[in-house]
Amino acid sequence: MKFDKKITTPGEAECFIDDLCKNDLAFHFDDDVKETFKGQFEDLEIKQLDSRMNEIFEILEDPFEYLHKYWKKYQTRK
């Protein structure tokens, strides 16, 4: 999953959260991105993901709602 594309619409934000969950990259959005993915991603990817999360919080009223929705969706498939 790439993190370099800027998120500008609610639809893009929702799809991004869906992709995180689909790719087993879901994390609690209050947690620090760097601490969560240190050793798993390169510094540039961590910086890009952090930027995407900031954009999501600017665009969506409640990003946690979508996190829960998609996390639950993919957990029931396992």
mmCIF file of the N, C-alpha and C atoms, coordinates in Angstrom:
data_MODEL
# 
_entry.id   MODEL 
# 
loop_
_atom_site.group_PDB 
_atom_site.id 
_atom_site.type_symbol 
_atom_site.label_atom_id 
_atom_site.label_alt_id 
_atom_site.label_comp_id 
_atom_site.label_asym_id 
_atom_site.label_entity_id 
_atom_site.label_seq_id 
_atom_site.pdbx_PDB_ins_code 
_atom_site.Cartn_x 
_atom_site.Cartn_y 
_atom_site.Cartn_z 
_atom_site.occupancy 
_atom_site.B_iso_or_equiv 
_atom_site.pdbx_formal_charge 
_atom_site.auth_seq_id 
_atom_site.auth_comp_id 
_atom_site.auth_asym_id 
_atom_site.auth_atom_id 
_atom_site.pdbx_PDB_model_num 
ATOM 1   N N  . MET A 1 1  ? 0.842   -1.175  0.000  1.00 0.00 ? 1  MET A N  1 
ATOM 2   C CA . MET A 1 1  ? 0.000   0.000   0.000  1.00 0.00 ? 1  MET A CA 1 
ATOM 3   C C  . MET A 1 1  ? 0.886   1.237   0.000  1.00 0.00 ? 1  MET A C  1 
ATOM 4   N N  . LYS A 1 2  ? 0.527   2.195   -0.850 1.00 0.00 ? 2  LYS A N  1 
ATOM 5   C CA . LYS A 1 2  ? 1.284   3.449   -0.950 1.00 0.00 ? 2  LYS A CA 1 
ATOM 6   C C  . LYS A 1 2  ? 0.579   4.541   -0.152 1.00 0.00 ? 2  LYS A C  1 
ATOM 7   N N  . PHE A 1 3  ? 1.374   5.456   0.376  1.00 0.00 ? 3  PHE A N  1 
ATOM 8   C CA . PHE A 1 3  ? 0.847   6.535   1.203  1.00 0.00 ? 3  PHE A CA 1 
ATOM 9   C C  . PHE A 1 3  ? 1.137   7.915   0.615  1.00 0.00 ? 3  PHE A C  1 
ATOM 10  N N  . ASP A 1 4  ? 1.573   7.978   -0.638 1.00 0.00 ? 4  ASP A N  1 
ATOM 11  C CA . ASP A 1 4  ? 2.036   9.241   -1.197 1.00 0.00 ? 4  ASP A CA 1 
ATOM 12  C C  . ASP A 1 4  ? 0.947   10.109  -1.815 1.00 0.00 ? 4  ASP A C  1 
ATOM 13  N N  . LYS A 1 5  ? -0.252  9.581   -2.024 1.00 0.00 ? 5  LYS A N  1 
ATOM 14  C CA . LYS A 1 5  ? -1.318  10.348  -2.667 1.00 0.00 ? 5  LYS A CA 1 
ATOM 15  C C  . LYS A 1 5  ? -2.128  11.131  -1.636 1.00 0.00 ? 5  LYS A C  1 
ATOM 16  N N  . LYS A 1 6  ? -2.180  12.438  -1.826 1.00 0.00 ? 6  LYS A N  1 
ATOM 17  C CA . LYS A 1 6  ? -2.924  13.318  -0.922 1.00 0.00 ? 6  LYS A CA 1 
ATOM 18  C C  . LYS A 1 6  ? -4.410  12.949  -0.934 1.00 0.00 ? 6  LYS A C  1 
ATOM 19  N N  . ILE A 1 7  ? -5.026  12.998  0.234  1.00 0.00 ? 7  ILE A N  1 
ATOM 20  C CA . ILE A 1 7  ? -6.453  12.707  0.393  1.00 0.00 ? 7  ILE A CA 1 
ATOM 21  C C  . ILE A 1 7  ? -7.195  14.034  0.446  1.00 0.00 ? 7  ILE A C  1 
ATOM 22  N N  . THR A 1 8  ? -8.165  14.212  -0.468 1.00 0.00 ? 8  THR A N  1 
ATOM 23  C CA . THR A 1 8  ? -8.843  15.506  -0.563 1.00 0.00 ? 8  THR A CA 1 
ATOM 24  C C  . THR A 1 8  ? -10.362 15.427  -0.431 1.00 0.00 ? 8  THR A C  1 
ATOM 25  N N  . THR A 1 9  ? -10.927 14.218  -0.453 1.00 0.00 ? 9  THR A N  1 
ATOM 26  C CA . THR A 1 9  ? -12.386 14.096  -0.371 1.00 0.00 ? 9  THR A CA 1 
ATOM 27  C C  . THR A 1 9  ? -12.776 13.068  0.693  1.00 0.00 ? 9  THR A C  1 
ATOM 28  N N  . PRO A 1 10 ? -13.997 13.145  1.199  1.00 0.00 ? 10 PRO A N  1 
ATOM 29  C CA . PRO A 1 10 ? -14.455 12.137  2.153  1.00 0.00 ? 10 PRO A CA 1 
ATOM 30  C C  . PRO A 1 10 ? -14.408 10.715  1.566  1.00 0.00 ? 10 PRO A C  1 
ATOM 31  N N  . GLY A 1 11 ? -14.721 10.569  0.294  1.00 0.00 ? 11 GLY A N  1 
ATOM 32  C CA . GLY A 1 11 ? -14.670 9.254   -0.341 1.00 0.00 ? 11 GLY A CA 1 
ATOM 33  C C  . GLY A 1 11 ? -13.266 8.678   -0.356 1.00 0.00 ? 11 GLY A C  1 
ATOM 34  N N  . GLU A 1 12 ? -12.289 9.511   -0.659 1.00 0.00 ? 12 GLU A N  1 
ATOM 35  C CA . GLU A 1 12 ? -10.899 9.067   -0.646 1.00 0.00 ? 12 GLU A CA 1 
ATOM 36  C C  . GLU A 1 12 ? -10.461 8.691   0.761  1.00 0.00 ? 12 GLU A C  1 
ATOM 37  N N  . ALA A 1 13 ? -10.903 9.468   1.729  1.00 0.00 ? 13 ALA A N  1 
ATOM 38  C CA . ALA A 1 13 ? -10.556 9.180   3.122  1.00 0.00 ? 13 ALA A CA 1 
ATOM 39  C C  . ALA A 1 13 ? -11.135 7.843   3.558  1.00 0.00 ? 13 ALA A C  1 
ATOM 40  N N  . GLU A 1 14 ? -12.386 7.608   3.219  1.00 0.00 ? 14 GLU A N  1 
ATOM 41  C CA . GLU A 1 14 ? -13.022 6.345   3.578  1.00 0.00 ? 14 GLU A CA 1 
ATOM 42  C C  . GLU A 1 14 ? -12.330 5.170   2.882  1.00 0.00 ? 14 GLU A C  1 
ATOM 43  N N  . CYS A 1 15 ? -12.005 5.324   1.606  1.00 0.00 ? 15 CYS A N  1 
ATOM 44  C CA . CYS A 1 15 ? -11.296 4.258   0.876  1.00 0.00 ? 15 CYS A CA 1 
ATOM 45  C C  . CYS A 1 15 ? -9.928  3.981   1.484  1.00 0.00 ? 15 CYS A C  1 
ATOM 46  N N  . PHE A 1 16 ? -9.251  5.031   1.930  1.00 0.00 ? 16 PHE A N  1 
ATOM 47  C CA . PHE A 1 16 ? -7.932  4.870   2.538  1.00 0.00 ? 16 PHE A CA 1 
ATOM 48  C C  . PHE A 1 16 ? -8.035  4.049   3.818  1.00 0.00 ? 16 PHE A C  1 
ATOM 49  N N  . ILE A 1 17 ? -9.022  4.352   4.636  1.00 0.00 ? 17 ILE A N  1 
ATOM 50  C CA . ILE A 1 17 ? -9.225  3.592   5.876  1.00 0.00 ? 17 ILE A CA 1 
ATOM 51  C C  . ILE A 1 17 ? -9.580  2.144   5.549  1.00 0.00 ? 17 ILE A C  1 
ATOM 52  N N  . ASP A 1 18 ? -10.415 1.951   4.549  1.00 0.00 ? 18 ASP A N  1 
ATOM 53  C CA . ASP A 1 18 ? -10.760 0.602   4.097  1.00 0.00 ? 18 ASP A CA 1 
ATOM 54  C C  . ASP A 1 18 ? -9.499  -0.149  3.677  1.00 0.00 ? 18 ASP A C  1 
ATOM 55  N N  . ASP A 1 19 ? -8.636  0.497   2.902  1.00 0.00 ? 19 ASP A N  1 
ATOM 56  C CA . ASP A 1 19 ? -7.397  -0.139  2.453  1.00 0.00 ? 19 ASP A CA 1 
ATOM 57  C C  . ASP A 1 19 ? -6.476  -0.484  3.622  1.00 0.00 ? 19 ASP A C  1 
ATOM 58  N N  . LEU A 1 20 ? -6.397  0.393   4.617  1.00 0.00 ? 20 LEU A N  1 
ATOM 59  C CA . LEU A 1 20 ? -5.592  0.083   5.803  1.00 0.00 ? 20 LEU A CA 1 
ATOM 60  C C  . LEU A 1 20 ? -6.079  -1.221  6.442  1.00 0.00 ? 20 LEU A C  1 
ATOM 61  N N  . CYS A 1 21 ? -7.374  -1.312  6.615  1.00 0.00 ? 21 CYS A N  1 
ATOM 62  C CA . CYS A 1 21 ? -7.945  -2.505  7.254  1.00 0.00 ? 21 CYS A CA 1 
ATOM 63  C C  . CYS A 1 21 ? -7.761  -3.743  6.383  1.00 0.00 ? 21 CYS A C  1 
ATOM 64  N N  . LYS A 1 22 ? -7.996  -3.589  5.105  1.00 0.00 ? 22 LYS A N  1 
ATOM 65  C CA . LYS A 1 22 ? -7.879  -4.708  4.164  1.00 0.00 ? 22 LYS A CA 1 
ATOM 66  C C  . LYS A 1 22 ? -6.452  -5.262  4.141  1.00 0.00 ? 22 LYS A C  1 
ATOM 67  N N  . ASN A 1 23 ? -5.479  -4.390  4.323  1.00 0.00 ? 23 ASN A N  1 
ATOM 68  C CA . ASN A 1 23 ? -4.072  -4.782  4.266  1.00 0.00 ? 23 ASN A CA 1 
ATOM 69  C C  . ASN A 1 23 ? -3.461  -5.041  5.644  1.00 0.00 ? 23 ASN A C  1 
ATOM 70  N N  . ASP A 1 24 ? -4.315  -5.269  6.644  1.00 0.00 ? 24 ASP A N  1 
ATOM 71  C CA . ASP A 1 24 ? -3.865  -5.531  8.019  1.00 0.00 ? 24 ASP A CA 1 
ATOM 72  C C  . ASP A 1 24 ? -2.939  -4.442  8.562  1.00 0.00 ? 24 ASP A C  1 
ATOM 73  N N  . LEU A 1 25 ? -3.241  -3.201  8.215  1.00 0.00 ? 25 LEU A N  1 
ATOM 74  C CA . LEU A 1 25 ? -2.460  -2.064  8.699  1.00 0.00 ? 25 LEU A CA 1 
ATOM 75  C C  . LEU A 1 25 ? -3.281  -1.158  9.617  1.00 0.00 ? 25 LEU A C  1 
ATOM 76  N N  . ALA A 1 26 ? -4.443  -1.618  10.001 1.00 0.00 ? 26 ALA A N  1 
ATOM 77  C CA . ALA A 1 26 ? -5.295  -0.817  10.884 1.00 0.00 ? 26 ALA A CA 1 
ATOM 78  C C  . ALA A 1 26 ? -4.604  -0.637  12.229 1.00 0.00 ? 26 ALA A C  1 
ATOM 79  N N  . PHE A 1 27 ? -4.739  0.550   12.767 1.00 0.00 ? 27 PHE A N  1 
ATOM 80  C CA . PHE A 1 27 ? -4.185  0.866   14.077 1.00 0.00 ? 27 PHE A CA 1 
ATOM 81  C C  . PHE A 1 27 ? -5.085  1.907   14.711 1.00 0.00 ? 27 PHE A C  1 
ATOM 82  N N  . HIS A 1 28 ? -4.975  2.073   16.013 1.00 0.00 ? 28 HIS A N  1 
ATOM 83  C CA . HIS A 1 28 ? -5.795  3.088   16.672 1.00 0.00 ? 28 HIS A CA 1 
ATOM 84  C C  . HIS A 1 28 ? -5.264  4.453   16.261 1.00 0.00 ? 28 HIS A C  1 
ATOM 85  N N  . PHE A 1 29 ? -6.123  5.261   15.691 1.00 0.00 ? 29 PHE A N  1 
ATOM 86  C CA . PHE A 1 29 ? -5.693  6.525   15.110 1.00 0.00 ? 29 PHE A CA 1 
ATOM 87  C C  . PHE A 1 29 ? -5.165  7.529   16.127 1.00 0.00 ? 29 PHE A C  1 
ATOM 88  N N  . ASP A 1 30 ? -5.380  7.292   17.401 1.00 0.00 ? 30 ASP A N  1 
ATOM 89  C CA . ASP A 1 30 ? -4.790  8.157   18.421 1.00 0.00 ? 30 ASP A CA 1 
ATOM 90  C C  . ASP A 1 30 ? -3.330  7.794   18.692 1.00 0.00 ? 30 ASP A C  1 
ATOM 91  N N  . ASP A 1 31 ? -2.907  6.612   18.241 1.00 0.00 ? 31 ASP A N  1 
ATOM 92  C CA . ASP A 1 31 ? -1.527  6.178   18.454 1.00 0.00 ? 31 ASP A CA 1 
ATOM 93  C C  . ASP A 1 31 ? -0.594  6.899   17.483 1.00 0.00 ? 31 ASP A C  1 
ATOM 94  N N  . ASP A 1 32 ? 0.647   7.071   17.886 1.00 0.00 ? 32 ASP A N  1 
ATOM 95  C CA . ASP A 1 32 ? 1.653   7.722   17.064 1.00 0.00 ? 32 ASP A CA 1 
ATOM 96  C C  . ASP A 1 32 ? 2.033   6.823   15.887 1.00 0.00 ? 32 ASP A C  1 
ATOM 97  N N  . VAL A 1 33 ? 1.953   7.362   14.679 1.00 0.00 ? 33 VAL A N  1 
ATOM 98  C CA . VAL A 1 33 ? 2.262   6.591   13.472 1.00 0.00 ? 33 VAL A CA 1 
ATOM 99  C C  . VAL A 1 33 ? 3.708   6.089   13.504 1.00 0.00 ? 33 VAL A C  1 
ATOM 100 N N  . LYS A 1 34 ? 4.626   6.950   13.909 1.00 0.00 ? 34 LYS A N  1 
ATOM 101 C CA . LYS A 1 34 ? 6.042   6.575   13.927 1.00 0.00 ? 34 LYS A CA 1 
ATOM 102 C C  . LYS A 1 34 ? 6.287   5.414   14.888 1.00 0.00 ? 34 LYS A C  1 
ATOM 103 N N  . GLU A 1 35 ? 5.718   5.498   16.068 1.00 0.00 ? 35 GLU A N  1 
ATOM 104 C CA . GLU A 1 35 ? 5.895   4.422   17.048 1.00 0.00 ? 35 GLU A CA 1 
ATOM 105 C C  . GLU A 1 35 ? 5.216   3.131   16.595 1.00 0.00 ? 35 GLU A C  1 
ATOM 106 N N  . THR A 1 36 ? 4.069   3.254   15.959 1.00 0.00 ? 36 THR A N  1 
ATOM 107 C CA . THR A 1 36 ? 3.309   2.085   15.524 1.00 0.00 ? 36 THR A CA 1 
ATOM 108 C C  . THR A 1 36 ? 4.018   1.323   14.418 1.00 0.00 ? 36 THR A C  1 
ATOM 109 N N  . PHE A 1 37 ? 4.633   2.038   13.479 1.00 0.00 ? 37 PHE A N  1 
ATOM 110 C CA . PHE A 1 37 ? 5.188   1.388   12.293 1.00 0.00 ? 37 PHE A CA 1 
ATOM 111 C C  . PHE A 1 37 ? 6.716   1.447   12.199 1.00 0.00 ? 37 PHE A C  1 
ATOM 112 N N  . LYS A 1 38 ? 7.360   1.880   13.299 1.00 0.00 ? 38 LYS A N  1 
ATOM 113 C CA . LYS A 1 38 ? 8.828   1.909   13.314 1.00 0.00 ? 38 LYS A CA 1 
ATOM 114 C C  . LYS A 1 38 ? 9.357   0.491   13.077 1.00 0.00 ? 38 LYS A C  1 
ATOM 115 N N  . GLY A 1 39 ? 10.265  0.355   12.144 1.00 0.00 ? 39 GLY A N  1 
ATOM 116 C CA . GLY A 1 39 ? 10.826  -0.950  11.820 1.00 0.00 ? 39 GLY A CA 1 
ATOM 117 C C  . GLY A 1 39 ? 10.036  -1.702  10.766 1.00 0.00 ? 39 GLY A C  1 
ATOM 118 N N  . GLN A 1 40 ? 8.807   -1.263  10.516 1.00 0.00 ? 40 GLN A N  1 
ATOM 119 C CA . GLN A 1 40 ? 7.982   -1.903  9.486  1.00 0.00 ? 40 GLN A CA 1 
ATOM 120 C C  . GLN A 1 40 ? 8.009   -1.095  8.186  1.00 0.00 ? 40 GLN A C  1 
ATOM 121 N N  . PHE A 1 41 ? 8.071   0.244   8.312  1.00 0.00 ? 41 PHE A N  1 
ATOM 122 C CA . PHE A 1 41 ? 8.088   1.135   7.162  1.00 0.00 ? 41 PHE A CA 1 
ATOM 123 C C  . PHE A 1 41 ? 9.323   2.014   7.193  1.00 0.00 ? 41 PHE A C  1 
ATOM 124 N N  . GLU A 1 42 ? 9.703   2.507   6.022  1.00 0.00 ? 42 GLU A N  1 
ATOM 125 C CA . GLU A 1 42 ? 10.786  3.475   5.917  1.00 0.00 ? 42 GLU A CA 1 
ATOM 126 C C  . GLU A 1 42 ? 10.310  4.820   6.482  1.00 0.00 ? 42 GLU A C  1 
ATOM 127 N N  . ASP A 1 43 ? 11.249  5.686   6.821  1.00 0.00 ? 43 ASP A N  1 
ATOM 128 C CA . ASP A 1 43 ? 10.908  6.990   7.395  1.00 0.00 ? 43 ASP A CA 1 
ATOM 129 C C  . ASP A 1 43 ? 9.993   7.797   6.470  1.00 0.00 ? 43 ASP A C  1 
ATOM 130 N N  . LEU A 1 44 ? 10.255  7.751   5.165  1.00 0.00 ? 44 LEU A N  1 
ATOM 131 C CA . LEU A 1 44 ? 9.431   8.494   4.213  1.00 0.00 ? 44 LEU A CA 1 
ATOM 132 C C  . LEU A 1 44 ? 7.992   7.978   4.233  1.00 0.00 ? 44 LEU A C  1 
ATOM 133 N N  . GLU A 1 45 ? 7.812   6.674   4.267  1.00 0.00 ? 45 GLU A N  1 
ATOM 134 C CA . GLU A 1 45 ? 6.470   6.102   4.306  1.00 0.00 ? 45 GLU A CA 1 
ATOM 135 C C  . GLU A 1 45 ? 5.735   6.497   5.591  1.00 0.00 ? 45 GLU A C  1 
ATOM 136 N N  . ILE A 1 46 ? 6.452   6.502   6.697  1.00 0.00 ? 46 ILE A N  1 
ATOM 137 C CA . ILE A 1 46 ? 5.858   6.902   7.975  1.00 0.00 ? 46 ILE A CA 1 
ATOM 138 C C  . ILE A 1 46 ? 5.421   8.361   7.910  1.00 0.00 ? 46 ILE A C  1 
ATOM 139 N N  . LYS A 1 47 ? 6.257   9.215   7.347  1.00 0.00 ? 47 LYS A N  1 
ATOM 140 C CA . LYS A 1 47 ? 5.915   10.637  7.216  1.00 0.00 ? 47 LYS A CA 1 
ATOM 141 C C  . LYS A 1 47 ? 4.691   10.805  6.315  1.00 0.00 ? 47 LYS A C  1 
ATOM 142 N N  . GLN A 1 48 ? 4.651   10.061  5.211  1.00 0.00 ? 48 GLN A N  1 
ATOM 143 C CA . GLN A 1 48 ? 3.514   10.147  4.297  1.00 0.00 ? 48 GLN A CA 1 
ATOM 144 C C  . GLN A 1 48 ? 2.232   9.646   4.963  1.00 0.00 ? 48 GLN A C  1 
ATOM 145 N N  . LEU A 1 49 ? 2.315   8.533   5.688  1.00 0.00 ? 49 LEU A N  1 
ATOM 146 C CA . LEU A 1 49 ? 1.140   8.001   6.376  1.00 0.00 ? 49 LEU A CA 1 
ATOM 147 C C  . LEU A 1 49 ? 0.650   8.990   7.431  1.00 0.00 ? 49 LEU A C  1 
ATOM 148 N N  . ASP A 1 50 ? 1.560   9.601   8.145  1.00 0.00 ? 50 ASP A N  1 
ATOM 149 C CA . ASP A 1 50 ? 1.186   10.598  9.142  1.00 0.00 ? 50 ASP A CA 1 
ATOM 150 C C  . ASP A 1 50 ? 0.451   11.765  8.476  1.00 0.00 ? 50 ASP A C  1 
ATOM 151 N N  . SER A 1 51 ? 0.926   12.194  7.318  1.00 0.00 ? 51 SER A N  1 
ATOM 152 C CA . SER A 1 51 ? 0.257   13.263  6.575  1.00 0.00 ? 51 SER A CA 1 
ATOM 153 C C  . SER A 1 51 ? -1.143  12.846  6.141  1.00 0.00 ? 51 SER A C  1 
ATOM 154 N N  . ARG A 1 52 ? -1.280  11.614  5.660  1.00 0.00 ? 52 ARG A N  1 
ATOM 155 C CA . ARG A 1 52 ? -2.598  11.119  5.241  1.00 0.00 ? 52 ARG A CA 1 
ATOM 156 C C  . ARG A 1 52 ? -3.565  11.081  6.428  1.00 0.00 ? 52 ARG A C  1 
ATOM 157 N N  . MET A 1 53 ? -3.073  10.679  7.596  1.00 0.00 ? 53 MET A N  1 
ATOM 158 C CA . MET A 1 53 ? -3.934  10.625  8.777  1.00 0.00 ? 53 MET A CA 1 
ATOM 159 C C  . MET A 1 53 ? -4.390  12.035  9.168  1.00 0.00 ? 53 MET A C  1 
ATOM 160 N N  . ASN A 1 54 ? -3.500  13.011  9.074  1.00 0.00 ? 54 ASN A N  1 
ATOM 161 C CA . ASN A 1 54 ? -3.878  14.394  9.363  1.00 0.00 ? 54 ASN A CA 1 
ATOM 162 C C  . ASN A 1 54 ? -4.960  14.864  8.396  1.00 0.00 ? 54 ASN A C  1 
ATOM 163 N N  . GLU A 1 55 ? -4.820  14.508  7.119  1.00 0.00 ? 55 GLU A N  1 
ATOM 164 C CA . GLU A 1 55 ? -5.821  14.883  6.125  1.00 0.00 ? 55 GLU A CA 1 
ATOM 165 C C  . GLU A 1 55 ? -7.167  14.231  6.436  1.00 0.00 ? 55 GLU A C  1 
ATOM 166 N N  . ILE A 1 56 ? -7.139  12.969  6.820  1.00 0.00 ? 56 ILE A N  1 
ATOM 167 C CA . ILE A 1 56 ? -8.371  12.250  7.148  1.00 0.00 ? 56 ILE A CA 1 
ATOM 168 C C  . ILE A 1 56 ? -9.100  12.942  8.298  1.00 0.00 ? 56 ILE A C  1 
ATOM 169 N N  . PHE A 1 57 ? -8.367  13.358  9.317  1.00 0.00 ? 57 PHE A N  1 
ATOM 170 C CA . PHE A 1 57 ? -8.996  14.023  10.461 1.00 0.00 ? 57 PHE A CA 1 
ATOM 171 C C  . PHE A 1 57 ? -9.541  15.403  10.094 1.00 0.00 ? 57 PHE A C  1 
ATOM 172 N N  . GLU A 1 58 ? -8.973  16.037  9.077  1.00 0.00 ? 58 GLU A N  1 
ATOM 173 C CA . GLU A 1 58 ? -9.502  17.320  8.609  1.00 0.00 ? 58 GLU A CA 1 
ATOM 174 C C  . GLU A 1 58 ? -10.773 17.128  7.788  1.00 0.00 ? 58 GLU A C  1 
ATOM 175 N N  . ILE A 1 59 ? -10.882 16.013  7.085  1.00 0.00 ? 59 ILE A N  1 
ATOM 176 C CA . ILE A 1 59 ? -11.979 15.776  6.138  1.00 0.00 ? 59 ILE A CA 1 
ATOM 177 C C  . ILE A 1 59 ? -13.179 15.089  6.783  1.00 0.00 ? 59 ILE A C  1 
ATOM 178 N N  . LEU A 1 60 ? -12.923 14.056  7.576  1.00 0.00 ? 60 LEU A N  1 
ATOM 179 C CA . LEU A 1 60 ? -14.019 13.274  8.147  1.00 0.00 ? 60 LEU A CA 1 
ATOM 180 C C  . LEU A 1 60 ? -14.367 13.763  9.545  1.00 0.00 ? 60 LEU A C  1 
ATOM 181 N N  . GLU A 1 61 ? -15.633 13.784  9.836  1.00 0.00 ? 61 GLU A N  1 
ATOM 182 C CA . GLU A 1 61 ? -16.086 14.198  11.162 1.00 0.00 ? 61 GLU A CA 1 
ATOM 183 C C  . GLU A 1 61 ? -15.657 13.190  12.228 1.00 0.00 ? 61 GLU A C  1 
ATOM 184 N N  . ASP A 1 62 ? -15.773 11.892  11.903 1.00 0.00 ? 62 ASP A N  1 
ATOM 185 C CA . ASP A 1 62 ? -15.422 10.841  12.865 1.00 0.00 ? 62 ASP A CA 1 
ATOM 186 C C  . ASP A 1 62 ? -14.704 9.687   12.163 1.00 0.00 ? 62 ASP A C  1 
ATOM 187 N N  . PRO A 1 63 ? -13.392 9.814   11.950 1.00 0.00 ? 63 PRO A N  1 
ATOM 188 C CA . PRO A 1 63 ? -12.653 8.742   11.283 1.00 0.00 ? 63 PRO A CA 1 
ATOM 189 C C  . PRO A 1 63 ? -12.736 7.403   12.022 1.00 0.00 ? 63 PRO A C  1 
ATOM 190 N N  . PHE A 1 64 ? -12.932 7.452   13.336 1.00 0.00 ? 64 PHE A N  1 
ATOM 191 C CA . PHE A 1 64 ? -13.011 6.218   14.117 1.00 0.00 ? 64 PHE A CA 1 
ATOM 192 C C  . PHE A 1 64 ? -14.222 5.375   13.720 1.00 0.00 ? 64 PHE A C  1 
ATOM 193 N N  . GLU A 1 65 ? -15.273 6.030   13.282 1.00 0.00 ? 65 GLU A N  1 
ATOM 194 C CA . GLU A 1 65 ? -16.466 5.323   12.815 1.00 0.00 ? 65 GLU A CA 1 
ATOM 195 C C  . GLU A 1 65 ? -16.113 4.412   11.630 1.00 0.00 ? 65 GLU A C  1 
ATOM 196 N N  . TYR A 1 66 ? -15.337 4.942   10.707 1.00 0.00 ? 66 TYR A N  1 
ATOM 197 C CA . TYR A 1 66 ? -14.938 4.166   9.532  1.00 0.00 ? 66 TYR A CA 1 
ATOM 198 C C  . TYR A 1 66 ? -13.915 3.103   9.896  1.00 0.00 ? 66 TYR A C  1 
ATOM 199 N N  . LEU A 1 67 ? -13.009 3.430   10.801 1.00 0.00 ? 67 LEU A N  1 
ATOM 200 C CA . LEU A 1 67 ? -12.040 2.438   11.262 1.00 0.00 ? 67 LEU A CA 1 
ATOM 201 C C  . LEU A 1 67 ? -12.760 1.233   11.850 1.00 0.00 ? 67 LEU A C  1 
ATOM 202 N N  . HIS A 1 68 ? -13.719 1.484   12.694 1.00 0.00 ? 68 HIS A N  1 
ATOM 203 C CA . HIS A 1 68 ? -14.472 0.392   13.317 1.00 0.00 ? 68 HIS A CA 1 
ATOM 204 C C  . HIS A 1 68 ? -15.249 -0.399  12.271 1.00 0.00 ? 68 HIS A C  1 
ATOM 205 N N  . LYS A 1 69 ? -15.890 0.304   11.363 1.00 0.00 ? 69 LYS A N  1 
ATOM 206 C CA . LYS A 1 69 ? -16.694 -0.339  10.313 1.00 0.00 ? 69 LYS A CA 1 
ATOM 207 C C  . LYS A 1 69 ? -15.851 -1.296  9.472  1.00 0.00 ? 69 LYS A C  1 
ATOM 208 N N  . TYR A 1 70 ? -14.713 -0.832  8.979  1.00 0.00 ? 70 TYR A N  1 
ATOM 209 C CA . TYR A 1 70 ? -13.897 -1.658  8.089  1.00 0.00 ? 70 TYR A CA 1 
ATOM 210 C C  . TYR A 1 70 ? -13.077 -2.691  8.845  1.00 0.00 ? 70 TYR A C  1 
ATOM 211 N N  . TRP A 1 71 ? -12.625 -2.347  10.031 1.00 0.00 ? 71 TRP A N  1 
ATOM 212 C CA . TRP A 1 71 ? -11.891 -3.335  10.824 1.00 0.00 ? 71 TRP A CA 1 
ATOM 213 C C  . TRP A 1 71 ? -12.807 -4.523  11.105 1.00 0.00 ? 71 TRP A C  1 
ATOM 214 N N  . LYS A 1 72 ? -14.021 -4.225  11.485 1.00 0.00 ? 72 LYS A N  1 
ATOM 215 C CA . LYS A 1 72 ? -15.004 -5.278  11.775 1.00 0.00 ? 72 LYS A CA 1 
ATOM 216 C C  . LYS A 1 72 ? -15.294 -6.111  10.522 1.00 0.00 ? 72 LYS A C  1 
ATOM 217 N N  . LYS A 1 73 ? -15.407 -5.459  9.388  1.00 0.00 ? 73 LYS A N  1 
ATOM 218 C CA . LYS A 1 73 ? -15.674 -6.129  8.113  1.00 0.00 ? 73 LYS A CA 1 
ATOM 219 C C  . LYS A 1 73 ? -14.607 -7.176  7.804  1.00 0.00 ? 73 LYS A C  1 
ATOM 220 N N  . TYR A 1 74 ? -13.352 -6.816  7.963  1.00 0.00 ? 74 TYR A N  1 
ATOM 221 C CA . TYR A 1 74 ? -12.277 -7.746  7.614  1.00 0.00 ? 74 TYR A CA 1 
ATOM 222 C C  . TYR A 1 74 ? -11.979 -8.755  8.711  1.00 0.00 ? 74 TYR A C  1 
ATOM 223 N N  . GLN A 1 75 ? -12.304 -8.445  9.940  1.00 0.00 ? 75 GLN A N  1 
ATOM 224 C CA . GLN A 1 75 ? -12.112 -9.411  11.014 1.00 0.00 ? 75 GLN A CA 1 
ATOM 225 C C  . GLN A 1 75 ? -13.099 -10.571 10.906 1.00 0.00 ? 75 GLN A C  1 
ATOM 226 N N  . THR A 1 76 ? -14.274 -10.299 10.388 1.00 0.00 ? 76 THR A N  1 
ATOM 227 C CA . THR A 1 76 ? -15.273 -11.369 10.271 1.00 0.00 ? 76 THR A CA 1 
ATOM 228 C C  . THR A 1 76 ? -14.943 -12.318 9.131  1.00 0.00 ? 76 THR A C  1 
ATOM 229 N N  . ARG A 1 77 ? -14.029 -11.921 8.234  1.00 0.00 ? 77 ARG A N  1 
ATOM 230 C CA . ARG A 1 77 ? -13.642 -12.781 7.121  1.00 0.00 ? 77 ARG A CA 1 
ATOM 231 C C  . ARG A 1 77 ? -12.532 -13.778 7.499  1.00 0.00 ? 77 ARG A C  1 
ATOM 232 N N  . LYS A 1 78 ? -11.895 -13.536 8.615  1.00 0.00 ? 78 LYS A N  1 
ATOM 233 C CA . LYS A 1 78 ? -10.755 -14.391 8.993  1.00 0.00 ? 78 LYS A CA 1 
ATOM 234 C C  . LYS A 1 78 ? -11.224 -15.662 9.658  1.00 0.00 ? 78 LYS A C  1 
# 
